[in-house]
Amino acid sequence: MYDVIVIGAGAAGLMAAGTAAMSGRQVLLIEKMEKAGRKIRITGKGRCNLTNARPAEEFIEKVRTNQEFFSVAFAEFNNRATIRFFERIGVKLDIERGERVFPHSGKAWDIANALVDFCEDKGVKIVYKTCVTAIETMNGKVTGVRYRNARGFERREEASHVIVATGGVSYPSTGSTGDGYDFAASVGHNIEPVRPSLTPLVTSHPQKEYLNGLLLKNVGAKLYIDNELRQEEFGELGFSERGIEGAVALRLSRDVVDAIIDERKVKIVVDLKPALDEETLLARIEREIAEMSPSEFFAELLRKLVPKQLVVPLAKEVDFHSKTYVSKLTEAEKLRLVKILKGMVFPIVDYAPFQYAIVTAGGVDCSEVNRYTMQSERVEGLYFAGEVLDIDANTGGYNMQIAFSTGRLAGQLKK
Ligand SMILES: Cc1cc2nc3c(=O)[nH]c(=O)nc-3n(C[C@H](O)[C@H](O)[C@H](O)COP(=O)(O)OP(=O)(O)OC[C@H]3O[C@@H](n4cnc5c(N)ncnc54)[C@H](O)[C@@H]3O)c2cc1C
């Protein structure tokens, strides 16, 4: 019999299992995939942005749901502690732009492998290709789990503590298929509705097919919900067949998804020239035209102002033929171009599904979990850690930190 069974060898489960074993407990870590940390290995475009080095108050502001609940786990094991932890277990780290922390090697695998080594060094037994199918309880206490082993046979294992670290439902190919929600619900926990977050946004912009593959750097973006300005961002926007991506779109997506679910009108207004006000931009356009030959086309003027791939869609947007002579542009037309460069409107009609979402919003209702221990308020000995909980944050290393902080606290098995 084990003291603790941890379900799921992701960031939260590995941290929880190793932490529990540090205090001499017998720990079994059950993972349904063939290796640990499948998701960690693809984070940060394969580089793993494992945390963010911002000061605590700024860090907590980036957590979108259940900030207060999370702040206890964060105080217990914060970003500084995480950095020290990885350096102690032999992973050299770098702090990059935006205080984002990455392994010096640039390899997310190093984070996953270091966590597995940490668990094994502390004596955690890890079993792979083994899927937990149910949590067993008796008289309000956890007694163990049922699982399907690698040969497909149902078995059970007893333990006085079970930590559910099964992740959310985003990128299900990594093993995160929402099993933890069923386990929690089966013992009476409420599950806050789950929906994709940090996910591409689908636009109905009539020229969207021209934009696939385009990456816009240093643009401004304003999110309007029912014509009310809700959020402003600055940075990168990308376009793909999945929708509008890039850090800016992902940061906006959290509110966009909820607004779309509520059937509200959503648009993103993109400022392609955020460094110039309208007047300066008009002067720049006039300067460009003055330097051009009168027989050059409008498309050639646009080429001087925006990336090549934007020329055709922008010409259609301003509704001038791209072969209009620049010399023929009226003042009103130049002003119209300025307005569109400063505010290209992308109506948002949908969002990409869980398969493309970086995280899952929603999950195990935090009001039924003790924030000082991560223990269930419904079942003694049952703990939760990581994305399975209703906590999610912006991009920038915050979501991994949520997994590490809550995993660390759960692994202490405080009463
Ligand atoms: C493409 C991508 C890039 C990302 N990049 C970043 C980034 O750079 N920085 C950042 O902070 N966040 C990033 N995230 C988010 C971050 O990876 C997650 O928030 C974090 O990994 C969640 O950790 P977790 O341990 O809670 O869950 P998961 O990593 O999802 O782990 C859950 C584990 O439980 C296992 N499991 C599930 N059910 C069972 C079961 N029934 N039996 C046994 N095992 C089970 C799964 O196989 C899985 O291994 C990224 C996410 C994606 C998809």
The ligand as an ORCA input file, in Angstrom:
! r2SCAN-3c Opt
* xyz 0 1
  C       1.224     24.094    -26.894
  C       1.272     24.558    -25.454
  C       2.261     25.430    -25.061
  C       2.283     25.903    -23.742
  N       3.299     26.728    -23.368
  C       3.342     27.178    -22.091
  C       4.439     27.966    -21.654
  O       5.408     28.176    -22.381
  N       4.387     28.455    -20.378
  C       3.352     28.172    -19.522
  O       3.352     28.660    -18.391
  N       2.347     27.366    -19.906
  C       2.329     26.849    -21.150
  N       1.311     26.006    -21.519
  C       0.311     25.598    -20.496
  C       0.944     24.553    -19.542
  O       1.619     23.604    -20.314
  C      -0.109     23.852    -18.694
  O      -0.892     24.805    -18.029
  C       0.545     22.929    -17.663
  O       1.407     22.019    -18.305
  C      -0.517     22.158    -16.891
  O       0.115     21.186    -16.106
  P      -0.713     20.050    -15.378
  O       0.291     19.158    -14.746
  O      -1.769     20.635    -14.538
  O      -1.480     19.267    -16.527
  P      -0.898     18.418    -17.789
  O       0.418     18.920    -18.216
  O      -2.005     18.418    -18.750
  O      -0.664     16.992    -17.170
  C      -1.709     16.097    -16.854
  C      -1.187     14.679    -16.958
  O      -2.173     13.792    -16.446
  C      -2.215     12.635    -17.270
  N      -3.538     12.032    -17.095
  C      -4.735     12.575    -17.418
  N      -5.717     11.736    -17.084
  C      -5.142     10.623    -16.549
  C      -5.655      9.408    -16.040
  N      -6.964      9.126    -16.021
  N      -4.765      8.472    -15.569
  C      -3.419      8.731    -15.598
  N      -2.895      9.868    -16.088
  C      -3.743     10.812    -16.553
  C      -1.975     13.200    -18.657
  O      -1.549     12.198    -19.542
  C      -0.919     14.254    -18.388
  O       0.377     13.726    -18.478
  C       1.288     25.488    -22.809
  C       0.302     24.592    -23.217
  C       0.293     24.114    -24.519
  C      -0.776     23.140    -24.916
*
